[in-house]
């Protein structure tokens, strides 16, 4: 159908304003620049508070374990009973938070992807508060969960909150949500470039000048805030790394294959843990209590695997642990992460993934050194490369993983080996049928949804999409594309030229088109414009 024929029916004040924003690019870009600064500064403050509370809890936990252990050994048991009671109270609080705000469960990244796809919605203020408090309680208590997923979601909440406070269009709100998410990741890890690339590669799923403008500004502003408070040092303190020689790149291929296999089993393990909770009908307070009880016990026997684990990465790079203990760390962290995440409490898997990669890389380097296949001086390099490889295998975003690890470790001269090992791990996981973890988690959530959010959706929004070469829209006239019902082509940008959409206008690869659609049709429109089709024979 001729999508543009519906234009007169839907051109409201908001739509007129939208067209003005699209056509007045310089003004719109400058506004996004200012809004990005505001979102980045606010996100940086929120994430700084989050990071400070989690860091304080990591410093506090060892003292608690010593006090409880001394009390238990002395035979008085009063503090021990209080210790157990605190974990029961924490389980009740986490249950109450999750029940009152279901969108705060788990990582938060799948939820943001669902919102940007038009399949979910959120109350930004409620999610922001619940994620902050719930994340501090869960991760601070020692659960093997990361701060990055919650940071991404809280940054997105800030973006949505500012958008609605200053009354922006839904098109602009999606940009600001993406910018806030990138700022959250940047602030969590002091990694502005990784925050930008993650927003484009994982959330937006493509390049967009307007998204880039807002996200870069927000990520830099957020990182500036956190660096003013925490310093400019990288998150991981691995120390000076040796330049990895080309003569040992064969070891990188082996490392990529090995980590790719380890990463391949991570996603099914998470889904299995979630299914086990459901299959055995673990509900109510028992769901958060199971991982909390394990954390309460592990603090006395294997405290290294508690919390996110960034300090474990530092320890692996400086301590020569025996091979058997490295295997215990990897298996323990792997299983405990699955149990914690499966319970549905607020907390991410980003940092635990990197820790698992570091532990797996430490095992690999230990074996190479033991068999005299590699000098011990390169063990730190292998740990860093393995983190990027594990991320690439699990998330299926090799560029984000490489840049993230480069920024988090300060190893800027190791980009080539990082990309090499990340692509090897990515291909290993891909060829064995691995899927992106956040997409699998999102699909699971959508499949379990009961339609309770449907009343929030179905709104009309404007989507910016890039016509890909070989897509159904490429070289097709607007009238010949099978658009969803009530779709309006608002504008077309070809290079620096603006084209008024008419039925007989032919779309070409590289065109940016602005489409007014029902929010539920985002995926359908993206398939028409960005999805490849087989060439005609």
Residue, then its C-alpha position, 0 to 999 in steps of 0.5 A: x500500500x502507499x504508506x505516505x497516503x496516511x500522512x494527513x490523517x495522523x499529522x498532529x502537533x507532535x508529528x509536525x514538531x517531529x518533522x521540524x526536528x528531522x529537517x532542522x538537523x543542526x538545531x536538533x543535534x545541538x539539542x541532543x548534545x545538551x540533553x546528552x550532557x544532562x543525561x550523562x551528568x545525572x546518570x553519572x551521579x546515580x551510578x557513582x552512588x551505586x558503585x560506592x555502595x557496592x564497593x563499601x559492601x565489598x570492604x565490609x563483608x570480610x569483617x562480618x565473616x570474621x566476627x561471625x566466625x569468631x562468635x560461632x567458634x566461641x560457642x555463644x551463637x548470638x551474632x550467628x543467629x543475627x547474621x542468619x536473620x539478616x539474610x532472611x530479611x534481605x530475602x523478604x526485601x528483595x521479594x517485595x521489591x521484585x513483586x512491586x516492580x517486575x521490570x527491575x528483575x535480572x540484568x535490565x539489558x533485555x528489558x531495555x532492548x524490549x522497550x526499544x523494540x516496542x514490546x515492553x514499557x516501564x515506569x522510569x522512576x519506580x524502576x530506577x529506585x527499585x533497581x538501585x536499592x535491589x541491586x545494592x541489597x543483592x550484590x552487596x549481600x554477596x550474590x554473584x551478579x554484576x553492576x553493569x546491567x543495572x547501571x545500563x537500565x538505570x541510565x536508560x531510566x534517567x534518559x526516559x525521565x528527562x525526556x518526559x520531564x521536558x516533554x519530548x517526542x517518542x522518537x526523541x525519547x528512544x534516542x535519549x533512552x539509548x543515550x542513557x543506557x550507554x552512559x550507564x555502562x560508561x559510568x559503571x566501567x569508566x569506559x565511554x567508548x565501550x558505552x557508545x559502541x554497546x549502545x549502537x551494536x547491541x541496543x540500537x542495532x545499527x549506526x545512527x548520527x542522532x543516536x551517536x550524537x546523544x550517546x557520545x555526549x552522555x557517555x563522556x559526561x557520565x564518565x567524567x562524573x565518575x572519574x572525578x569521584x573515583x579517579x581515572x584509573x582503569x576498573x581492573x588493576x592488572x598492571x603493566x602488560x607485555x606486548x604480545x608477540x606475533x609469533x604466539x598468535x597461534x596460542x590466541x587462536x587456541x584461546x579463542x576456541x577454548x573460551x568460545x566453547x566455555x562461553x557457549x555453555x553459559x547461556x543454556x546454563x542461565x536458562x536452565x537455572x531459571x527453568x529449574x526454579x520454575x519447574x520445582x515451583x520455587x516461589x515466594x521468599x524461597x526464591x531469593x533465599x536460596x542464593x542468599x543462603x549459599x552466599x552466607x555459607x560461601x563467605x566462609x569457604x570460598x569468598x573469592x566467588x562472591x559479588x561481581x568479582x572485579x577484585x578476583x580479576x585483579x587477584x588472578x593477575x598477580x597471584x600464582x594460584x595452583x591449577x586445581x584452585x583455578x578450576x574450583x574458582x571457575x566452576x564455583x563462579x559459573x554455578x553460583x552465577x547461574x543460581x543467583x541470576x536464575x532467582x530473578x533478583x536485581x543484578x547483571x551478568x556482565x561482570x561475572x562473565x568477564x570474571x569467568x573469562x579471566x578464570x578460564x584464561x588463567x587456567x589456559x595460561x597455567x597450562x601453557x606455562x606448565x608445558x613450556x609453551x609460553x613464557x610466564x610473562x604473558x600470563x596477564x595478557x592471556x587473562x585480558x584476552x580471555x575476558x574479551x573472548x568470553x564476552x564475545x562468545x556470550x553476548x555476540x558483540x566482539x567489537x564491544x567486548x574488545x573495546x570494553x576490555x581495552x578501556x577497563x584494563x588500560x591495555x590500549x596497545x593490545x587491540x589487535x590481539x583482542x579483536x583476533x581472540x574475540x572473533x575466534x571465540x565469537x565464530x566458535x560460539x556462532x558455528x555451534x549454534x550459540x545465540x546472544x544472551x540478552x536476546x535469549x533472555x528477552x525472548x524468554x521474558x516475552x514468551x512468559x508474558x501474560x499480556x499484562x503490559x499490552x495496555x501500555x503499548x500500541x502507541x504511535x512512534x517514529x522510527x529511524x531506520x537505515x535501508x540495507x543493501x539487499x533488503x526488501x525495501x532496497x530499490x523498491x518504490x514506497x508503494x511496492x513495499x508491504x508496510x504494516x497497516x497505518x504506516x506513514x513515511x515521514x521523511x527520507x534522507x539520502x546523503x545530505x539531501x532531504x526527499x519528500x516521500x511519495x508513492x513512486x519514490x524509489x528507496x535505495x541502500x543507504x537511505x535513512x527513512x523516518x517512519x511513523x508506525x504503531x509501536x508494536x510494528x518496530x520489528x516488522x518494519x526493521x525486517x522490511x528495511x534492514x533484513x536481507x533477502x536471497x538474491x533472485x536466480 
